């Protein structure tokens, strides 16, 4: 099942987080240039996120696919027609739910068996400041990847896996449109992911 959403380029500074959560049936998201409207709802933990800062430093758009809050489905961001910046595709193209570490797994019962439907973050699972990168661990010098965030990073190397994962997971582009693909089919273009 492949779903696609489009984020238009805009000339006003705007930030957005876009996600798809199968447990919210009545959620509506409508996007217009310069405005994001999500019916007052915020993200539900353990959701794969597409995050954008439009017209940031040097008028570049900054974008990531984030697994910091957890994972629920594969996602791909493709920049179309950009004029500056790397404009690289990024995302997590594989289903992590089946191999998710047991302590992070979210299950749904299906008859007499359960199947994995999402992976929680270690922060959500344990609430420990070491995993949440807060309190005494709220700087790049004190917050490091954990074994749990490395699970996400090894599976999806271009996705944001912990709070300070900027160097390998934040992408830039200018004057572009974005395509966000939920549950992409096997992906073979736009360079190596």
DAJODA-V600233 format. One record per pair of residues at least 24 apart in sequence whose ideal C-beta (glycine too) atoms are under 6 Angstrom apart, sorted by the first residue. I is the first residue (numbers start at 1). GAP is how many residues later the second one is. If there is no record, write none. Layout:
<<I GAP> <I GAP>>
This chain:
<<1 182> <2 181> <2 183> <3 179> <4 177> <5 175> <6 173> <7 24> <7 171> <8 25> <8 169> <9 167> <9 168> <10 24> <10 44> <13 42> <14 40> <15 38> <16 36> <17 26> <17 32> <17 34> <18 32> <18 162> <19 24> <19 28> <19 30> <20 162> <21 26> <45 24> <45 25> <45 79> <46 24> <46 26> <46 60> <46 72> <46 74> <47 25> <48 24> <48 25> <48 27> <50 27> <50 130> <59 115> <60 25> <60 112> <60 114> <61 112> <62 108> <62 110> <63 108> <64 96> <64 105> <64 106> <65 25> <65 26> <65 27> <65 94> <66 94> <67 85> <67 92> <67 94> <68 92> <69 52> <70 49> <70 50> <70 51> <71 25> <71 48> <72 46> <73 110> <74 109> <74 110> <75 107> <76 105> <76 108> <77 101> <77 103> <78 101> <79 94> <79 97> <79 99> <80 97> <81 95> <82 91> <82 94> <83 91> <83 92> <84 90> <85 87> <85 88> <85 89> <86 85> <87 86> <88 83> <89 101> <90 68> <90 81> <92 64> <92 67> <93 91> <93 94> <93 100> <96 59> <122 24> <122 26> <133 30> <140 24> <158 35>>
